[in-house]
Amino acid sequence: MNYDYAVIGGGVSGYFALKELAGKGRIILISEEPDLPYDKPPLSKEFLRGEKNAPFFEKPDYYSSNGITVLLNEAAEKIENNEIVTSSGLRVGFKKALIATGGKPKKIGVPGENKRGVYYLRTLRDASIIRNSDAKNFVIIGGGFIGTEAAASLRQVKKEVTVVEAAPRLLSRFADEDFSSYLEGYIKSKGIEVITGASVESIEGSKQVEAVKLKNGKELKTEAVLVAIGIKPSTELALNSGIKVNDGIEVDEHMMTSMKDVYASGDVALVYNGYLGGKLRIEHWNNAQYTGMLAARNMLGSSESYDFLSTVWSDVFDLHIESAGITNGWEEKATIGSFKTNRVASVFIKEKKAVGYIAVNLEWEKIEALNEIVKNRKQITNPSCFSI
């Protein structure tokens, strides 16, 4: 089988690459998932709560009508000489290829992690299993975005929920102490128990989960566990192919890897971001969309460079959270609004310039203004007088 363009991975980044490539040659999508491309954010929110059906991006006939061959339940294992070798032994030739394999959930790595009732949330199938669970209570291990979103959704469908976070506070890698404290207080007010600064020692029970034992000796009775401690980038294909990997797949400003004609995008790609001041992987929806489209345009012959302020959003109960830029390592902070009204923005300042922000329940016009302030590194000499 020979194609002009091969996209490996059917997640958000792979899908938006396909949208750019559609109708411009012979295209193949190779995905190890059993499902056609779907949107990821609803999995921890509307879909998990039963408010939304499976969030597929397109109807099945979209792909065939746009010259896209779809190969599901098939993992790409190696790339050599412009040819992809799959898990079933197929060899797929290409002119240009994109690796958009994303990541897989990090395992908890404690005794009992394989018991029935221990869940991870990354795929549509994962979310469907949790959504259909009869468990009346959940312990969620991990107080990041997925953990807090899933906690809110499960509480909204009348589950008893406890969040356990090893760090001293929720969203510790993302938010400042004031925001973490605010979010913890808010979800507690909705009936969620939060335990911070506590690590898991084991998951107890015979075959089915019965409790989570913490290293401090506390035991949490539960019928189900959701592990949400981050993802590990899926770099196996790149490693097997001799492509340069360093936490993620290293790419240049055009999203090309160290192998000619092979690009990478989305959560798996390690790219230099000037707004964040370094080469890093960005696990945000907007970045997955942007890099997938950018890589696809460059595969088609363009020579565009990465230049993107990646933003992130989250919905926890009726809090809509938006953020961009650097949210740690700052020197000063300007606050607009008040946590008491659930309408607030914190703008982070370094060397008298705006470098990032976190906002809750602000109008889109103000979010756009904050994005521009961060992109342009607006000078802020007096944080107490700052406004948008």
C-alpha positions as CSV (number, residue, x, y, z in Angstrom):
1,M,0.0,0.0,0.0
2,N,1.4,3.4,-1.0
3,Y,0.0,6.8,0.0
4,D,1.0,10.4,-0.3
5,Y,0.3,11.2,3.3
6,A,0.1,8.9,6.4
7,V,-1.2,10.1,9.7
8,I,-0.4,7.9,12.7
9,G,-2.8,8.5,15.6
10,G,-6.5,9.4,15.5
11,G,-6.6,11.9,18.4
12,V,-7.3,15.6,18.2
13,S,-4.0,16.4,16.5
14,G,-4.2,13.6,14.0
15,Y,-7.8,14.6,13.1
16,F,-7.0,18.2,12.4
17,A,-4.0,17.2,10.3
18,L,-6.4,15.0,8.3
19,K,-8.7,18.0,7.8
20,E,-5.8,20.0,6.3
21,L,-4.8,17.1,4.1
22,A,-8.3,16.0,3.0
23,G,-8.8,16.0,-0.8
24,K,-5.1,16.7,-1.5
25,G,-3.8,13.2,-2.3
26,R,-4.0,9.6,-1.2
27,I,-4.2,9.6,2.6
28,I,-4.2,6.9,5.3
29,L,-5.0,7.1,9.0
30,I,-3.4,4.4,11.1
31,S,-4.8,4.3,14.7
32,E,-4.5,1.7,17.4
33,E,-7.8,2.7,18.8
34,P,-11.0,0.9,17.7
35,D,-12.9,4.1,17.1
36,L,-12.9,6.9,14.5
37,P,-11.4,10.2,15.7
38,Y,-13.4,11.9,18.5
39,D,-13.1,14.9,20.7
40,K,-11.3,14.4,24.1
41,P,-12.5,17.2,26.5
42,P,-16.1,15.9,26.8
43,L,-14.8,12.5,28.1
44,S,-14.3,14.0,31.6
45,K,-17.3,16.3,31.4
46,E,-20.5,16.1,29.4
47,F,-20.0,12.5,28.1
48,L,-19.1,11.2,31.5
49,R,-22.2,12.7,33.0
50,G,-24.4,11.2,30.3
51,E,-25.3,14.5,28.8
52,K,-23.7,13.9,25.4
53,N,-23.3,11.0,23.1
54,A,-19.9,9.8,21.8
55,P,-18.2,13.0,20.5
56,F,-17.1,11.8,17.1
57,F,-15.7,14.6,14.9
58,E,-17.2,13.3,11.7
59,K,-19.7,10.7,10.4
60,P,-18.0,7.6,9.0
61,D,-18.5,8.4,5.4
62,Y,-16.5,11.7,5.7
63,Y,-13.2,9.8,5.5
64,S,-13.9,7.8,2.4
65,S,-15.5,10.8,0.6
66,N,-12.3,12.7,1.2
67,G,-9.9,10.1,0.0
68,I,-8.9,8.9,3.5
69,T,-8.3,5.3,4.1
70,V,-8.9,4.4,7.8
71,L,-7.0,1.6,9.5
72,L,-8.2,1.0,13.1
73,N,-7.0,-1.4,15.7
74,E,-3.6,-1.2,14.1
75,A,-0.4,0.1,15.8
76,A,2.5,1.5,13.8
77,E,5.6,-0.2,15.1
78,K,8.5,1.1,13.0
79,I,9.3,3.5,10.2
80,E,12.1,2.8,7.7
81,N,12.8,4.0,4.2
82,N,9.5,5.9,3.9
83,E,7.5,2.8,4.9
84,I,5.5,2.1,8.1
85,V,5.5,-1.4,9.5
86,T,2.3,-2.2,11.5
87,S,1.6,-4.6,14.3
88,S,-0.1,-7.0,11.9
89,G,2.8,-6.9,9.5
90,L,1.4,-4.5,6.9
91,R,3.9,-2.3,5.2
92,V,2.5,1.2,4.2
93,G,4.5,3.4,1.9
94,F,4.3,7.2,2.1
95,K,5.8,10.4,0.8
96,K,5.2,12.3,4.1
97,A,4.1,11.0,7.5
98,L,2.9,12.5,10.7
99,I,3.3,10.9,14.2
100,A,0.4,12.1,16.4
101,T,0.3,9.2,18.9
102,G,-0.4,11.3,21.9
103,G,0.2,9.6,25.3
104,K,-1.0,6.9,27.6
105,P,-2.0,7.3,31.2
106,K,0.7,6.9,33.8
107,K,0.2,3.8,35.9
108,I,-0.1,4.2,39.6
109,G,2.4,1.4,40.3
110,V,1.2,0.2,43.7
111,P,0.0,-3.2,44.9
112,G,-3.6,-3.8,43.8
113,E,-3.5,-1.6,40.7
114,N,-4.9,-4.3,38.5
115,K,-8.0,-5.0,40.6
116,R,-11.5,-4.7,39.1
117,G,-12.8,-1.2,39.6
118,V,-9.5,0.6,38.9
119,Y,-10.0,2.9,36.0
120,Y,-8.0,5.3,33.8
121,L,-9.5,8.0,31.6
122,R,-7.9,8.6,28.3
123,T,-10.1,7.1,25.6
124,L,-13.8,6.9,24.6
125,R,-13.8,3.3,25.8
126,D,-12.4,4.3,29.2
127,A,-15.0,7.0,29.6
128,S,-17.8,4.6,28.6
129,I,-16.8,2.0,31.2
130,I,-16.7,4.7,34.0
131,R,-20.0,6.2,32.8
132,N,-21.7,2.8,33.0
133,S,-20.2,1.8,36.3
134,D,-22.6,0.9,39.1
135,A,-20.1,2.1,41.8
136,K,-21.7,4.6,44.2
137,N,-18.4,6.1,45.4
138,F,-15.0,6.8,43.7
139,V,-11.6,7.7,45.0
140,I,-9.8,9.8,42.4
141,I,-6.0,9.6,42.6
142,G,-4.6,12.9,41.2
143,G,-5.7,16.5,41.6
144,G,-4.8,17.9,38.2
145,F,-7.2,18.9,35.4
146,I,-8.6,15.4,34.6
147,G,-8.9,14.5,38.2
148,T,-10.8,17.6,39.2
149,E,-13.0,17.6,36.1
150,A,-13.9,13.9,36.6
151,A,-14.5,14.5,40.3
152,A,-17.0,17.3,39.5
153,S,-18.7,15.2,36.8
154,L,-19.1,12.2,39.1
155,R,-20.4,14.3,41.9
156,Q,-23.0,15.8,39.5
157,V,-24.3,12.3,38.9
158,K,-24.7,11.7,42.6
159,K,-21.5,9.7,43.3
160,E,-19.6,10.1,46.5
161,V,-16.1,11.4,45.5
162,T,-12.7,11.7,47.3
163,V,-9.8,13.3,45.5
164,V,-6.3,12.3,46.8
165,E,-3.4,14.4,45.6
166,A,0.3,13.7,46.5
167,A,1.3,17.4,46.2
168,P,0.5,19.9,49.0
169,R,-2.4,21.4,46.8
170,L,-4.5,20.8,43.7
171,L,-3.2,21.8,40.3
172,S,0.2,22.4,41.9
173,R,2.1,22.2,38.6
174,F,-0.2,24.7,37.0
175,A,-1.8,27.1,39.5
176,D,-0.6,29.5,42.2
177,E,-1.4,28.9,45.8
178,D,-4.4,31.3,45.9
179,F,-6.1,29.6,43.0
180,S,-5.4,26.1,44.3
181,S,-6.9,27.1,47.7
182,Y,-9.9,28.6,46.0
183,L,-10.6,25.6,43.8
184,E,-10.2,23.2,46.7
185,G,-12.7,25.2,48.8
186,Y,-15.1,25.3,45.9
187,I,-15.2,21.6,45.1
188,K,-15.4,20.8,48.9
189,S,-18.5,23.0,49.0
190,K,-20.1,20.7,46.4
191,G,-19.5,17.7,48.6
192,I,-16.2,16.4,47.4
193,E,-13.6,15.3,50.0
194,V,-10.1,16.5,49.2
195,I,-7.0,15.0,50.7
196,T,-3.7,16.7,49.7
197,G,-0.1,15.8,50.6
198,A,-1.0,12.1,50.7
199,S,0.5,9.3,48.6
200,V,-1.2,6.0,47.9
201,E,0.4,2.9,49.4
202,S,-1.9,0.2,47.9
203,I,-5.3,-0.6,46.5
204,E,-7.1,-3.1,48.8
205,G,-9.6,-5.8,48.1
206,S,-9.8,-9.4,47.0
207,K,-10.4,-9.1,43.2
208,Q,-12.6,-6.0,43.3
209,V,-11.5,-2.7,44.8
210,E,-12.6,-2.2,48.4
211,A,-10.4,0.5,49.7
212,V,-7.4,2.8,49.0
213,K,-4.7,2.7,51.6
214,L,-2.6,5.8,52.0
215,K,1.0,6.0,53.2
216,N,-0.1,7.9,56.3
217,G,-2.1,4.9,57.3
218,K,-5.5,6.2,56.4
219,E,-7.8,3.8,54.6
220,L,-10.5,5.1,52.2
221,K,-13.4,2.7,51.6
222,T,-14.5,2.8,48.0
223,E,-16.1,0.7,45.2
224,A,-14.0,2.3,42.4
225,V,-10.7,4.1,41.8
226,L,-9.9,6.5,39.0
227,V,-6.2,7.1,38.5
228,A,-5.5,10.5,37.0
229,I,-1.8,11.3,37.5
230,G,-0.8,12.4,34.0
231,I,0.3,10.8,30.8
232,K,3.4,9.3,29.4
233,P,4.1,10.3,25.7
234,S,3.8,7.4,23.3
235,T,7.3,7.5,21.8
236,E,7.7,3.8,21.1
237,L,7.3,4.2,17.4
238,A,9.9,7.0,17.2
239,L,12.4,5.0,19.4
240,N,12.0,1.9,17.3
241,S,12.6,4.0,14.2
242,G,15.7,5.8,15.4
243,I,14.0,9.1,15.6
244,K,15.4,11.5,18.2
245,V,13.4,11.4,21.5
246,N,13.8,13.4,24.7
247,D,10.7,13.0,26.9
248,G,8.8,13.6,23.6
249,I,9.6,13.4,19.9
250,E,11.9,16.3,19.1
251,V,10.8,18.5,16.2
252,D,12.1,21.6,14.6
253,E,10.0,24.8,14.1
254,H,8.3,23.1,11.1
255,M,7.3,20.1,13.2
256,M,9.7,17.8,11.4
257,T,11.4,15.1,13.3
258,S,15.1,14.0,12.9
259,M,13.9,11.6,10.2
260,K,13.4,13.1,6.7
261,D,9.7,13.3,5.6
262,V,8.4,12.4,9.1
263,Y,6.7,15.0,11.3
264,A,5.2,14.9,14.8
265,S,2.5,16.9,16.5
266,G,0.2,17.1,19.6
267,D,1.0,15.8,23.1
268,V,3.9,13.6,21.8
269,A,5.9,16.5,20.1
270,L,8.7,18.3,21.9
271,V,8.9,21.8,20.3
272,Y,10.4,25.2,21.2
273,N,7.8,27.6,22.4
274,G,9.0,31.2,22.8
275,Y,6.1,32.2,25.0
276,L,6.9,29.6,27.5
277,G,10.7,30.0,27.1
278,G,11.9,26.6,26.2
279,K,11.5,23.3,24.3
280,L,8.7,21.3,25.9
281,R,5.7,19.1,25.3
282,I,2.4,20.9,25.6
283,E,-0.6,18.7,26.6
284,H,-3.3,21.2,25.6
285,W,-6.2,20.8,23.1
286,N,-5.4,24.0,21.3
287,N,-1.8,23.1,20.9
288,A,-2.8,19.6,19.5
289,Q,-5.1,21.3,17.0
290,Y,-2.5,23.9,16.0
291,T,0.4,21.6,15.6
292,G,-1.6,19.0,13.7
293,M,-2.7,21.6,11.2
294,L,0.8,23.3,11.0
295,A,2.5,19.9,10.4
296,A,0.0,19.0,7.7
297,R,0.5,22.3,5.8
298,N,4.2,21.8,5.9
299,M,3.8,18.2,4.7
300,L,1.9,19.7,1.7
301,G,4.9,21.9,0.9
302,S,4.6,25.0,3.1
303,S,7.4,26.2,5.4
304,E,5.6,27.7,8.3
305,S,7.2,28.0,11.7
306,Y,5.7,27.2,15.1
307,D,4.4,30.5,16.7
308,F,1.6,29.8,19.2
309,L,0.5,30.9,22.6
310,S,-1.1,27.7,23.8
311,T,-4.2,28.2,26.0
312,V,-5.9,25.7,28.2
313,W,-9.4,25.6,29.6
314,S,-11.2,23.5,32.1
315,D,-14.8,23.2,33.4
316,V,-15.3,22.2,37.1
317,F,-19.0,22.4,38.1
318,D,-20.0,25.9,37.0
319,L,-16.4,27.3,37.0
320,H,-15.0,27.9,33.5
321,I,-11.2,28.2,33.8
322,E,-9.0,29.7,31.1
323,S,-5.2,30.1,31.2
324,A,-2.2,30.8,29.1
325,G,1.5,31.5,29.3
326,I,3.8,31.0,32.4
327,T,1.9,30.4,35.6
328,N,4.8,29.6,37.9
329,G,8.1,31.2,38.5
330,W,6.6,34.6,38.4
331,E,7.6,37.6,40.5
332,E,4.4,39.7,41.0
333,K,0.7,39.2,40.5
334,A,-2.1,41.4,39.4
335,T,-5.6,40.4,40.4
336,I,-8.8,41.5,38.7
337,G,-12.2,40.7,40.3
338,S,-12.6,38.5,43.3
339,F,-12.6,34.8,44.2
340,K,-15.7,35.5,46.3
341,T,-17.7,36.3,43.2
342,N,-16.3,33.4,41.2
343,R,-15.2,35.9,38.6
344,V,-11.5,36.6,38.8
345,A,-8.3,36.7,36.9
346,S,-4.7,36.5,38.1
347,V,-2.1,38.0,35.8
348,F,1.5,36.8,36.5
349,I,4.3,39.3,36.0
350,K,8.0,38.7,35.6
351,E,10.5,41.5,35.0
352,K,7.6,44.0,34.9
353,K,6.0,42.2,32.0
354,A,2.8,40.0,31.8
355,V,3.9,36.4,31.2
356,G,0.7,34.4,32.0
357,Y,-2.7,34.3,33.6
358,I,-5.5,32.2,35.1
359,A,-9.1,33.3,34.8
360,V,-12.4,32.1,36.0
361,N,-15.8,32.8,34.5
362,L,-14.7,35.8,32.4
363,E,-16.3,36.9,29.2
364,W,-14.6,35.8,26.0
365,E,-13.6,39.3,25.1
366,K,-11.6,39.6,28.3
367,I,-10.0,36.3,27.7
368,E,-8.9,37.4,24.3
369,A,-7.5,40.6,25.8
370,L,-5.6,38.6,28.4
371,N,-4.1,36.4,25.6
372,E,-2.9,39.5,23.7
373,I,-1.4,41.0,26.9
374,V,0.6,37.8,27.4
375,K,1.6,37.4,23.7
376,N,2.8,41.0,23.6
377,R,4.5,40.8,27.1
378,K,2.7,44.0,28.1
379,Q,4.6,46.0,30.6
380,I,2.9,46.2,34.1
381,T,4.8,48.5,36.5
382,N,2.0,48.8,39.1
383,P,0.1,45.5,39.5
384,S,-2.4,47.1,41.9
385,C,-3.7,49.5,39.2
386,F,-3.9,46.9,36.4
387,S,-7.2,46.4,34.6
388,I,-8.5,45.0,31.3
